[in-house]
Amino acid sequence: MQLKTMVLALAGTAVAACGAHRHDEPEELNIKPAHLGDISSKTYDGASDDLLTAGLGKTGLAASAPAFADPAHPTAAELRRNAIHSNYRAVLDIAANSGYGTLYGPNVDAQGVAGAGEGKIAGSEHIVYTDNNVTLMVQVPAGFDVKKPCIVTGTSSGSRGIYGAIGSSGEWGLKNNCAVAYSDKGGGTGLYIFDDDSVNLQDGLRATRAAADKNAIFAPVLSDAERAAFATASPGRVAFKHAHSQLNPEKDWGKFTLQAVAFAFYVLNEKYGALARDNKRHIVALTPKNTITIASSISNGAGAALLAAEQDSEGLISGVAVSEPQIQPKAASGYTVRQGAAAVTGQGKSLVDYATYAALYQPCLSPGRCTALVGKGLLSGADLAAQQNDAKARLRAYGWLADSDVLHNAHAATNVLVAVTYAHAYGKFSVTDKVCGFTFAQTGANGMPLAFTAEQRAASFATQNGIIGNVVYEDAIGGAQAYNLGVSPSSGIADQSLDGFVCLRSLATGIDTLTGAPLTGTLAAQSARIRAGVAEVQASGNLKGKPAIIVHGRRDTLIPVNFASRAYVGLNASVEGGASKLRYIEVTNANHFDAFASLLPESVVPLHLYLFRALDAMLAHLRGATPLPPSQVVRTVTRTDNTTAITAANLPPFAATPTAANSITVSGAVVTIPD
């Protein structure tokens, strides 16, 4: 369906919200986009329950997840509460001395002032499912001001469900009295279990695939006989929407974000538009012409925001403010990125390219992996220390910064999940394909696939992050094992299933990783499918003159700056030239996961506060023409240990006029980042 059709009701002359209208004036009616299903709406009082914390408040979010009254049969309300609890904590560091409750958190207001309250926010929440079963949600805080209307997007990060951005752009939007337009972007907690043929319903409850029908968040396409055969041969295995929908949802992340904005306008006009003459429908009061809309979020959600801005043909988006975007430029050439005097390596690589490379070398903490890599001619070194140093050197040569050296081991498991998940997603593989011998399952201490208990199945909507279970290597000697315990057939040693990851790396490149020869047969066909999927998700770099701010941590070891943000700035410069209004802010010592600020306080600071500062700056620019902050490096200060509290002194603000040593410059298609 064309976007123009989706937002038909949003175009044209605005009518004053809730105001009177002349009988002879034409009425522009608020029409629900045809691709949307039934809307579920609830109002929360801001005391017993609320939009931001599900009634838990600052204190409850910092505590353990609340128990269900009946663990085998949680209610939809309990699942929502615990989903907000788990998603909020997933993107923030709420450990003692992290800044939670002092620099950020529900009790810290829009001006950054910490209060003594719990930070609950009253308002209404509206959820709808599109015709291809993508979840959209709009939260409208009670303080929404129709005289200064604003919308902020909260597309989920990672593969998370609809509450995935609640602790990032969602919180900022609610505190600034903006409506927040969320989307799970075709991912979400759609856990499918082969053993009992069960799925998550749209409200989080569980049902069989047959009973759920179109109300399932995700139900794979397979016959009952195929399901039974797979479950018998491979008990305990699971599938999930992002990896196994066979739709490559990433290609539509921009569209889904724009659909969320269109849904927000519909909700707001139903809420604030005057009644039409038929006393049934509402007149359009809020439009893109009189409402500020900022596309925002973090990680995958940030990439979705940039894609939405590129694809926005209706003027829905006013500006962009994102952090650590997973964005894949369509070209790695035609521009140059420099750090200091030297051109960087690896600019503009695709996610599946660098994730599969990381999946080879980051697990080299394990002696078995290093030994096996040496045996295959993929690593050098006479002892483990030398081998690990060589692995780090290869990662640096491929495009990671030396700043990431301290974080490679901590990111190994995450990059493995990313590599396997996205290879399945880009190739649109079936749940039963076992690409390179990989499947997904919960695993026990012995590494064997382990069935979900009834309580785990029932709680899955609230506890899962959209990438379910562990990566299992089916071809391990002795049978299927969790990848980290797998013994490869070619080596006969516990090398963390290296054979599978060599295969996956070959699929990503189209070249046999060991011989350098082009792939043939089945592997060549699988590789072509994956690389075709990658081509579907690449960014054009054309923001069409929209003001935008990207912030990214220099230590990001999951989405390294050379592959993503730096390259996107270069591509944008080559496409938009002097018309570009993109600003890039790189934060030293910040990485992709704020939790590492407490685990490695001597190396890492949280990035979260800089997303809020970017959003503050963008709103001030759009409302009052305040100049955007110049592109710059912000030099943070780490701590000696986590017993010392993070303060504003650790996280300096954007500079209105950065020094030459901190100024990021764009000259033609050359981006220069200071050392």
C-alpha positions as CSV (number, residue, x, y, z in Angstrom):
1,M,0.0,0.0,0.0
2,Q,1.4,3.4,-0.9
3,L,2.3,5.7,1.9
4,K,0.2,8.5,0.3
5,T,-2.9,6.3,0.8
6,M,-1.9,5.6,4.4
7,V,-1.8,9.2,5.4
8,L,-4.6,10.5,3.2
9,A,-6.4,11.9,6.1
10,L,-3.3,13.9,7.2
11,A,-2.9,16.1,4.1
12,G,-4.5,19.4,3.4
13,T,-5.6,22.4,5.5
14,A,-5.4,22.0,9.2
15,V,-8.4,22.8,11.4
16,A,-7.9,24.2,14.9
17,A,-7.9,21.4,17.5
18,C,-11.3,21.1,19.3
19,G,-12.3,24.4,17.7
20,A,-15.5,25.4,16.1
21,H,-16.0,25.3,12.3
22,R,-18.3,27.0,10.0
23,H,-21.2,24.9,8.6
24,D,-20.2,25.7,5.0
25,E,-16.4,24.9,5.5
26,P,-15.2,21.7,3.9
27,E,-14.5,19.0,6.5
28,E,-11.3,16.9,6.2
29,L,-12.3,13.7,8.1
30,N,-9.9,11.7,10.1
31,I,-9.7,8.3,8.4
32,K,-8.0,5.3,9.8
33,P,-5.4,3.9,7.4
34,A,-6.8,0.8,5.7
35,H,-3.8,-1.4,6.6
36,L,-4.6,-1.1,10.3
37,G,-6.7,-3.6,12.3
38,D,-8.8,-3.0,15.4
39,I,-7.3,-0.5,17.9
40,S,-7.0,-1.4,21.6
41,S,-7.0,1.7,23.8
42,K,-6.4,2.0,27.5
43,T,-6.0,5.0,29.9
44,Y,-3.6,4.9,32.8
45,D,-3.9,7.1,35.8
46,G,-0.3,7.7,36.5
47,A,-0.5,6.2,40.0
48,S,-1.6,2.6,40.0
49,D,-0.4,2.2,36.5
50,D,1.2,4.4,33.9
51,L,2.8,4.7,30.4
52,L,6.5,4.7,31.3
53,T,6.9,2.4,34.3
54,A,3.7,0.2,34.2
55,G,3.0,1.4,37.8
56,L,6.4,0.3,39.1
57,G,8.0,3.7,39.2
58,K,11.7,4.4,39.5
59,T,12.0,2.1,42.5
60,G,10.2,-0.8,41.0
61,L,12.2,-0.6,37.7
62,A,15.4,-0.8,39.7
63,A,14.2,-3.9,41.6
64,S,13.7,-7.5,40.5
65,A,10.8,-8.3,38.1
66,P,7.5,-8.6,39.9
67,A,6.1,-12.1,40.4
68,F,3.0,-13.2,38.5
69,A,0.1,-14.1,40.7
70,D,-0.2,-17.4,38.8
71,P,3.1,-18.1,37.0
72,A,1.5,-20.6,34.7
73,H,-1.2,-18.1,33.7
74,P,-0.1,-14.5,33.9
75,T,-2.6,-11.9,32.8
76,A,-2.1,-9.6,29.8
77,A,-1.7,-6.7,32.3
78,E,1.0,-8.6,34.2
79,L,2.8,-9.4,31.0
80,R,2.7,-5.7,29.9
81,R,4.1,-4.7,33.3
82,N,7.0,-7.2,33.2
83,A,7.7,-6.4,29.5
84,I,8.2,-2.8,30.4
85,H,10.3,-3.7,33.3
86,S,12.6,-6.0,31.2
87,N,12.8,-3.7,28.2
88,Y,13.5,-0.5,30.3
89,R,16.4,-2.3,32.1
90,A,17.8,-3.8,28.9
91,V,18.9,-0.5,27.4
92,L,20.0,1.3,30.6
93,D,22.5,0.8,33.3
94,I,20.6,1.0,36.6
95,A,23.4,-0.3,38.8
96,A,24.4,1.8,41.8
97,N,26.5,4.8,40.9
98,S,25.6,4.5,37.2
99,G,23.7,7.8,37.0
100,Y,20.3,6.1,37.3
101,G,18.1,8.3,39.5
102,T,20.5,11.2,39.3
103,L,21.3,11.9,35.7
104,Y,18.6,9.8,34.1
105,G,15.6,7.7,35.0
106,P,11.9,8.2,35.5
107,N,12.4,10.7,38.3
108,V,14.6,13.0,36.3
109,D,12.5,15.5,34.5
110,A,12.8,16.9,30.9
111,Q,15.2,19.5,32.1
112,G,17.5,16.9,33.7
113,V,16.6,17.7,37.3
114,A,16.3,14.7,39.6
115,G,13.2,14.7,41.8
116,A,12.1,12.7,44.8
117,G,9.1,11.1,43.0
118,E,8.7,7.9,41.1
119,G,8.3,9.4,37.6
120,K,5.1,7.8,36.6
121,I,3.3,9.3,33.6
122,A,-0.4,9.3,33.1
123,G,-2.0,9.0,29.6
124,S,-3.5,6.8,27.0
125,E,-2.0,3.8,25.2
126,H,-3.2,2.6,21.8
127,I,-2.1,-0.6,20.1
128,V,-2.9,-1.9,16.6
129,Y,-1.6,-4.6,14.3
130,T,-1.1,-4.0,10.6
131,D,-2.3,-6.3,7.8
132,N,1.1,-8.0,7.9
133,N,1.0,-8.3,11.7
134,V,3.5,-5.6,12.6
135,T,2.8,-4.1,16.0
136,L,2.3,-0.4,16.3
137,M,1.6,1.6,19.5
138,V,1.0,5.2,20.4
139,Q,1.4,6.6,23.9
140,V,-0.2,10.0,24.5
141,P,0.9,11.5,27.8
142,A,-1.7,13.4,29.8
143,G,0.4,16.6,29.4
144,F,0.3,16.5,25.6
145,D,-0.1,20.1,24.4
146,V,-2.2,20.6,21.3
147,K,-0.8,24.1,21.0
148,K,2.8,22.8,20.8
149,P,2.2,19.3,19.4
150,C,5.0,16.9,18.9
151,I,5.6,13.2,18.1
152,V,8.7,11.1,18.7
153,T,9.2,7.7,17.1
154,G,10.2,4.8,19.3
155,T,11.0,1.9,16.9
156,S,12.4,-1.0,18.9
157,S,16.1,-1.7,19.1
158,G,17.5,-5.2,18.5
159,S,14.7,-7.6,17.7
160,R,12.6,-6.5,20.7
161,G,8.9,-6.3,21.1
162,I,6.7,-3.2,21.1
163,Y,8.1,-1.8,24.4
164,G,11.7,-2.1,23.2
165,A,12.2,1.7,23.1
166,I,10.4,2.5,26.3
167,G,13.6,3.5,28.1
168,S,15.2,5.4,25.3
169,S,13.3,7.8,22.9
170,G,10.0,6.6,24.6
171,E,10.9,8.1,27.9
172,W,12.2,11.3,26.4
173,G,9.1,11.8,24.4
174,L,6.7,11.2,27.3
175,K,8.7,13.6,29.6
176,N,8.6,16.2,26.9
177,N,4.8,15.8,26.5
178,C,5.1,14.3,23.0
179,A,3.1,11.4,21.7
180,V,5.4,8.5,21.1
181,A,4.9,6.3,18.0
182,Y,6.3,2.8,18.6
183,S,6.8,-0.1,16.2
184,D,8.3,-3.6,16.7
185,K,9.3,-3.3,13.0
186,G,8.4,-6.9,12.2
187,G,10.5,-8.4,15.0
188,G,9.2,-8.8,18.5
189,T,8.7,-11.6,21.0
190,G,7.0,-14.0,18.6
191,L,8.3,-17.2,20.2
192,Y,7.3,-20.3,18.4
193,I,7.8,-23.7,20.1
194,F,7.9,-26.7,17.8
195,D,7.2,-29.2,20.6
196,D,3.7,-28.0,21.4
197,D,3.0,-25.9,18.2
198,S,2.5,-22.8,20.4
199,V,2.8,-19.1,19.7
200,N,2.4,-15.8,21.5
201,L,-0.9,-14.0,20.9
202,Q,-0.8,-10.3,20.3
203,D,-1.5,-9.6,24.0
204,G,1.3,-11.8,25.0
205,L,-0.7,-14.8,26.1
206,R,0.0,-18.3,24.6
207,A,-2.1,-20.5,22.3
208,T,-1.7,-23.2,19.7
209,R,-0.9,-22.1,16.2
210,A,-4.2,-23.3,15.0
211,A,-6.2,-21.5,17.7
212,A,-4.3,-18.3,17.3
213,D,-4.7,-18.0,13.6
214,K,-4.1,-14.3,12.6
215,N,-3.8,-13.2,16.2
216,A,-0.3,-14.8,16.6
217,I,2.6,-12.4,16.7
218,F,4.5,-15.0,14.7
219,A,3.4,-18.4,13.3
220,P,5.8,-20.1,10.8
221,V,4.5,-21.4,7.5
222,L,4.8,-25.2,7.8
223,S,2.4,-28.1,7.6
224,D,1.4,-30.1,10.7
225,A,3.3,-33.1,9.3
226,E,6.4,-30.9,8.8
227,R,6.1,-29.5,12.3
228,A,5.7,-33.0,13.9
229,A,8.6,-34.4,12.0
230,F,10.9,-31.6,12.9
231,A,9.9,-31.6,16.6
232,T,10.5,-35.4,16.7
233,A,13.9,-35.2,15.1
234,S,15.0,-32.0,16.9
235,P,13.1,-31.6,20.2
236,G,13.3,-28.4,22.2
237,R,14.0,-26.2,19.1
238,V,12.3,-22.8,18.7
239,A,11.8,-20.1,16.1
240,F,11.2,-16.4,16.3
241,K,9.8,-13.7,14.1
242,H,12.9,-11.7,13.1
243,A,14.9,-14.7,12.0
244,H,12.2,-16.9,10.6
245,S,9.4,-14.9,9.2
246,Q,10.9,-15.3,5.7
247,L,10.1,-11.6,5.0
248,N,13.4,-10.0,5.8
249,P,11.6,-7.4,7.9
250,E,14.6,-5.0,7.9
251,K,13.8,-4.0,4.3
252,D,10.6,-2.4,5.6
253,W,11.9,-0.8,8.9
254,G,11.6,2.6,7.4
255,K,8.1,2.0,6.2
256,F,7.0,0.5,9.5
257,T,8.3,3.6,11.3
258,L,6.4,5.9,9.0
259,Q,3.3,3.8,9.5
260,A,3.7,4.3,13.3
261,V,3.8,8.1,12.7
262,A,0.7,7.9,10.5
263,F,-1.0,5.9,13.3
264,A,0.0,8.6,15.8
265,F,-1.6,11.3,13.7
266,Y,-4.8,9.2,13.5
267,V,-4.9,8.7,17.3
268,L,-4.2,12.3,18.0
269,N,-6.9,13.6,15.6
270,E,-9.4,11.2,17.1
271,K,-8.5,12.5,20.5
272,Y,-8.2,16.2,19.8
273,G,-10.0,16.9,16.5
274,A,-13.4,18.5,16.6
275,L,-16.5,16.4,15.8
276,A,-17.6,16.5,12.2
277,R,-21.1,17.5,11.3
278,D,-22.2,13.9,11.4
279,N,-21.3,13.9,15.2
280,K,-19.5,10.6,14.6
281,R,-16.2,11.2,13.0
282,H,-13.5,13.7,13.8
283,I,-12.0,16.5,11.7
284,V,-8.2,16.5,11.1
285,A,-6.6,19.0,13.5
286,L,-3.0,17.9,13.7
287,T,-1.0,17.5,10.5
288,P,2.7,17.3,9.6
289,K,2.5,21.1,8.9
290,N,1.6,22.1,12.4
291,T,3.2,19.2,14.4
292,I,6.9,18.5,15.1
293,T,7.9,14.9,14.5
294,I,11.3,13.6,15.5
295,A,12.4,10.2,14.2
296,S,14.5,8.7,17.0
297,S,15.6,5.5,18.9
298,I,18.8,3.5,19.4
299,S,20.6,0.8,17.5
300,N,18.3,-1.0,15.0
301,G,15.5,1.5,16.0
302,A,17.9,4.3,15.1
303,G,18.7,2.7,11.7
304,A,14.9,2.5,11.2
305,A,14.6,6.2,12.0
306,L,17.2,7.1,9.4
307,L,15.6,4.9,6.8
308,A,12.2,6.4,7.5
309,A,13.6,9.9,7.0
310,E,15.1,8.8,3.7
311,Q,11.8,7.3,2.5
312,D,9.5,10.1,3.8
313,S,7.8,11.4,0.7
314,E,4.9,13.0,2.6
315,G,6.8,15.3,4.9
316,L,5.8,13.4,8.0
317,I,9.3,13.7,9.7
318,S,10.6,17.1,10.8
319,G,14.0,15.9,12.0
320,V,16.1,13.0,13.3
321,A,18.0,12.4,16.5
322,V,19.4,8.9,17.1
323,S,22.2,7.1,18.8
324,E,24.4,4.1,17.7
325,P,22.4,3.4,14.6
326,Q,22.6,0.0,12.9
327,I,22.6,1.5,9.4
328,Q,24.1,-0.1,6.3
329,P,25.2,2.4,3.6
330,K,24.5,1.2,0.0
331,A,28.1,2.1,-1.0
332,A,31.5,1.9,0.7
333,S,33.1,4.1,-1.9
334,G,32.6,7.6,-3.3
335,Y,33.5,9.1,0.0
336,T,36.5,9.0,2.4
337,V,36.5,8.8,6.2
338,R,39.6,9.8,8.0
339,Q,40.6,9.5,11.7
340,G,43.4,12.0,12.1
341,A,45.6,12.0,9.0
342,A,44.8,8.4,8.0
343,A,41.9,6.9,6.1
344,V,40.0,4.4,8.2
345,T,39.7,0.8,7.2
346,G,36.5,-1.1,6.6
347,Q,34.2,1.8,6.0
348,G,30.6,0.9,5.1
349,K,30.7,-2.9,5.5
350,S,27.4,-4.7,5.8
351,L,26.2,-6.1,9.1
352,V,26.3,-9.7,8.1
353,D,29.9,-9.2,6.8
354,Y,31.4,-7.8,10.0
355,A,29.2,-9.9,12.3
356,T,30.4,-13.1,10.7
357,Y,34.0,-11.9,10.8
358,A,33.6,-11.1,14.5
359,A,32.0,-14.5,15.1
360,L,35.3,-16.1,13.9
361,Y,37.7,-14.0,16.0
362,Q,36.0,-12.5,19.0
363,P,35.5,-16.0,20.7
364,C,39.3,-16.4,20.7
365,L,39.2,-16.0,24.5
366,S,38.7,-19.8,24.3
367,P,41.9,-21.7,23.7
368,G,40.1,-24.2,21.6
369,R,38.8,-21.6,19.2
370,C,42.3,-20.1,18.8
371,T,43.9,-23.5,18.3
372,A,41.4,-24.4,15.6
373,L,41.8,-21.1,13.8
374,V,45.6,-21.6,13.7
375,G,45.0,-25.1,12.3
376,K,43.0,-23.7,9.5
377,G,45.5,-21.0,8.6
378,L,43.2,-18.2,9.9
379,L,45.3,-17.1,12.8
380,S,49.0,-17.0,13.9
381,G,50.8,-17.2,17.2
382,A,52.9,-19.6,19.1
383,D,50.9,-19.5,22.3
384,L,47.4,-18.3,23.4
385,A,48.5,-14.8,24.3
386,A,50.1,-14.3,20.9
387,Q,47.1,-15.8,19.2
388,Q,44.7,-13.5,21.0
389,N,46.8,-10.5,20.1
390,D,46.7,-11.6,16.5
391,A,42.9,-12.0,16.6
392,K,42.6,-8.4,17.9
393,A,45.0,-7.2,15.2
394,R,42.9,-8.8,12.5
395,L,39.8,-7.2,13.9
396,R,41.5,-3.8,13.9
397,A,42.7,-4.3,10.3
398,Y,39.1,-5.2,9.3
399,G,37.7,-1.9,10.7
400,W,37.3,-2.1,14.5
401,L,39.1,0.6,16.4
402,A,41.8,-0.1,19.0
403,D,39.2,1.4,21.4
404,S,37.3,-1.9,21.1
405,D,40.1,-4.2,22.2
406,V,39.0,-4.3,25.8
407,L,35.4,-5.2,24.8
408,H,35.8,-8.0,22.1
409,N,35.5,-10.8,24.6
410,A,32.4,-9.3,26.2
411,H,30.7,-9.0,22.8
412,A,31.5,-12.4,21.4
413,A,28.2,-14.1,22.3
414,T,26.1,-11.2,21.1
415,N,27.9,-11.1,17.7
416,V,27.3,-14.8,17.4
417,L,23.6,-14.3,17.9
418,V,23.6,-11.4,15.4
419,A,25.5,-13.4,12.8
420,V,23.2,-16.4,12.9
421,T,20.0,-14.4,13.2
422,Y,20.6,-12.0,10.4
423,A,21.9,-14.7,8.0
424,H,18.6,-16.5,8.5
425,A,16.6,-13.2,8.1
426,Y,18.4,-11.9,5.0
427,G,18.2,-15.3,3.3
428,K,14.5,-15.6,4.2
429,F,15.3,-19.2,5.3
430,S,12.7,-21.5,6.8
431,V,12.6,-22.5,10.4
432,T,13.7,-26.0,9.3
433,D,16.6,-25.0,7.1
434,K,19.4,-25.3,9.7
435,V,21.7,-22.9,7.8
436,C,25.3,-24.0,8.3
437,G,24.0,-26.4,10.9
438,F,22.6,-23.8,13.3
439,T,19.2,-23.8,15.1
440,F,17.9,-22.1,18.2
441,A,16.9,-23.6,21.5
442,Q,17.1,-23.1,25.2
443,T,20.1,-25.1,26.4
444,G,21.0,-26.6,29.7
445,A,24.3,-26.6,31.6
446,N,25.4,-29.5,29.5
447,G,24.7,-27.6,26.3
448,M,21.9,-29.9,25.2
449,P,18.6,-28.4,23.9
450,L,16.2,-28.0,26.8
451,A,12.4,-27.7,26.5
452,F,10.7,-24.6,27.9
453,T,8.7,-25.1,31.0
454,A,5.0,-24.2,31.1
455,E,5.9,-21.1,33.2
456,Q,8.7,-20.0,30.8
457,R,6.3,-20.3,27.8
458,A,3.7,-18.4,29.7
459,A,6.1,-15.5,30.6
460,S,7.9,-15.4,27.2
461,F,6.3,-12.1,26.0
462,A,7.7,-10.3,29.0
463,T,11.1,-12.1,29.4
464,Q,12.3,-12.6,25.8
465,N,14.2,-9.9,23.9
466,G,13.2,-11.0,20.4
467,I,16.2,-13.3,19.9
468,I,15.1,-16.5,21.6
469,G,17.2,-19.1,23.4
470,N,20.8,-20.0,22.4
471,V,22.5,-20.8,19.1
472,V,22.7,-24.6,18.7
473,Y,25.2,-26.3,16.4
474,E,23.5,-29.4,15.1
475,D,26.6,-30.9,13.5
476,A,28.7,-31.0,16.6
477,I,30.5,-34.3,17.3
478,G,28.3,-36.2,19.7
479,G,25.1,-34.4,18.7
480,A,23.5,-31.0,18.9
481,Q,25.2,-28.6,21.4
482,A,25.1,-25.0,22.4
483,Y,27.5,-23.4,20.0
484,N,30.0,-22.5,22.7
485,L,30.4,-26.2,23.7
486,G,30.4,-27.6,20.2
487,V,33.2,-29.9,18.9
488,S,33.7,-29.3,15.2
489,P,34.0,-32.4,13.0
490,S,37.0,-31.0,11.1
491,S,39.1,-30.3,14.2
492,G,37.8,-32.8,16.8
493,I,38.3,-30.2,19.5
494,A,36.0,-28.0,21.5
495,D,36.4,-24.9,19.3
496,Q,33.0,-23.3,19.8
497,S,31.6,-24.9,16.7
498,L,34.1,-23.2,14.4
499,D,33.1,-25.3,11.4
500,G,29.6,-23.7,11.5
501,F,31.0,-20.2,11.7
502,V,33.5,-20.8,8.9
503,C,30.5,-21.8,6.8
504,L,28.5,-18.8,7.8
505,R,31.4,-16.5,7.0
506,S,31.6,-18.1,3.5
507,L,27.9,-17.4,3.0
508,A,28.3,-13.8,3.9
509,T,31.1,-13.2,1.3
510,G,30.3,-15.8,-1.4
511,I,33.9,-17.0,-1.1
512,D,35.1,-20.2,0.6
513,T,36.8,-18.9,3.8
514,L,39.5,-21.6,3.8
515,T,40.4,-21.9,0.1
516,G,39.4,-18.5,-1.3
517,A,37.5,-20.1,-4.1
518,P,34.0,-19.0,-5.1
519,L,31.2,-21.1,-3.5
520,T,29.4,-23.6,-5.6
521,G,26.2,-25.7,-5.3
522,T,23.9,-25.3,-2.3
523,L,26.3,-22.9,-0.4
524,A,26.5,-20.6,-3.5
525,A,22.7,-20.5,-3.7
526,Q,22.4,-19.8,0.1
527,S,25.0,-17.1,-0.2
528,A,23.2,-15.4,-3.1
529,R,20.0,-15.3,-1.0
530,I,21.7,-13.7,2.0
531,R,23.5,-11.1,-0.2
532,A,20.2,-10.3,-2.0
533,G,18.6,-9.7,1.4
534,V,21.5,-7.4,2.4
535,A,20.9,-5.4,-0.8
536,E,17.3,-4.9,0.2
537,V,18.1,-3.1,3.5
538,Q,20.9,-0.7,2.4
539,A,20.5,3.1,3.1
540,S,20.7,5.7,0.3
541,G,22.2,8.4,2.6
542,N,19.8,11.0,1.3
543,L,18.0,12.6,4.2
544,K,16.4,15.2,1.8
545,G,17.6,18.2,3.7
546,K,16.1,17.1,7.0
547,P,18.1,18.2,10.1
548,A,19.6,15.2,11.8
549,I,21.9,14.4,14.7
550,I,23.7,11.0,15.1
551,V,25.5,10.2,18.3
552,H,27.7,7.1,18.5
553,G,30.2,5.7,21.0
554,R,33.8,5.3,19.8
555,R,34.1,2.1,21.7
556,D,31.1,0.5,20.0
557,T,32.1,-3.1,19.4
558,L,28.8,-4.4,18.1
559,I,28.1,-1.7,15.5
560,P,31.6,-0.1,15.0
561,V,31.6,3.5,13.9
562,N,33.6,2.8,10.8
563,F,31.0,0.4,9.4
564,A,27.9,2.5,10.3
565,S,27.7,6.1,11.5
566,R,31.0,7.4,10.1
567,A,30.3,5.8,6.7
568,Y,26.7,7.1,6.7
569,V,28.0,10.6,7.2
570,G,30.4,10.1,4.3
571,L,27.7,8.7,2.1
572,N,25.3,11.5,3.0
573,A,28.0,14.1,2.1
574,S,28.5,12.5,-1.3
575,V,24.7,12.5,-1.9
576,E,23.5,15.7,-0.4
577,G,26.6,17.8,-0.5
578,G,26.2,21.3,0.9
579,A,22.5,20.8,1.4
580,S,23.0,18.3,4.2
581,K,21.9,19.2,7.7
582,L,23.4,16.1,9.3
583,R,25.5,16.5,12.4
584,Y,27.7,13.7,13.8
585,I,28.8,13.5,17.4
586,E,31.2,10.8,18.5
587,V,31.5,10.1,22.2
588,T,34.8,8.6,23.6
589,N,34.6,5.7,26.0
590,A,30.9,5.0,25.1
591,N,29.9,1.7,23.6
592,H,26.8,-0.1,22.4
593,F,25.6,-1.4,25.8
594,D,25.4,1.0,28.7
595,A,25.6,-1.9,31.2
596,F,29.3,-2.1,30.6
597,A,29.7,1.3,32.3
598,S,29.3,-0.6,35.6
599,L,31.1,-3.8,34.5
600,L,34.1,-2.0,33.1
601,P,34.0,1.5,34.7
602,E,37.6,2.2,33.9
603,S,36.9,1.9,30.2
604,V,33.2,2.7,29.5
605,V,30.7,5.5,30.2
606,P,27.0,5.4,29.3
607,L,25.8,6.8,26.0
608,H,22.2,7.2,27.0
609,L,22.4,10.8,28.2
610,Y,23.8,11.9,24.8
611,L,20.7,10.6,23.0
612,F,18.6,12.8,25.3
613,R,20.9,15.8,24.6
614,A,20.5,15.2,20.9
615,L,16.8,15.1,21.2
616,D,16.8,18.2,23.3
617,A,18.9,20.0,20.7
618,M,16.7,18.8,17.8
619,L,13.5,20.0,19.6
620,A,15.0,23.4,20.3
621,H,16.1,23.7,16.7
622,L,12.7,22.7,15.3
623,R,10.7,24.9,17.7
624,G,12.9,27.9,18.1
625,A,15.5,27.8,15.2
626,T,18.3,27.2,17.8
627,P,21.4,26.2,15.8
628,L,22.2,22.5,15.8
629,P,25.4,21.5,17.7
630,P,28.4,21.2,15.3
631,S,29.8,17.8,14.5
632,Q,32.3,17.0,17.2
633,V,34.1,14.5,19.4
634,V,32.9,14.6,23.0
635,R,35.7,13.5,25.3
636,T,34.3,11.8,28.4
637,V,36.0,10.8,31.7
638,T,35.9,7.3,33.0
639,R,36.0,6.1,36.6
640,T,38.6,4.1,38.5
641,D,36.0,1.7,39.8
642,N,32.2,1.4,40.1
643,T,32.1,2.5,43.7
644,T,32.5,6.1,42.4
645,A,29.3,7.7,41.2
646,I,29.0,8.9,37.6
647,T,28.4,12.7,37.6
648,A,27.9,15.4,34.9
649,A,31.7,15.8,35.1
650,N,32.2,12.4,33.5
651,L,29.8,13.3,30.7
652,P,30.5,16.8,29.3
653,P,27.9,18.5,27.2
654,F,28.0,19.2,23.4
655,A,30.3,22.1,22.7
656,A,28.6,25.1,20.9
657,T,32.0,25.8,19.4
658,P,34.3,22.7,19.5
659,T,38.0,23.2,19.5
660,A,40.0,22.2,16.4
661,A,41.1,19.1,18.3
662,N,37.5,18.0,18.7
663,S,35.8,19.3,15.6
664,I,34.6,16.8,13.0
665,T,34.7,18.3,9.6
666,V,33.1,17.4,6.2
667,S,34.8,18.8,3.2
668,G,33.3,17.6,-0.1
669,A,32.9,13.9,0.4
670,V,35.8,13.7,3.0
671,V,34.8,13.2,6.7
672,T,37.7,13.9,9.1
673,I,37.4,12.7,12.7
674,P,40.0,13.9,15.2
675,D,42.1,11.2,17.0
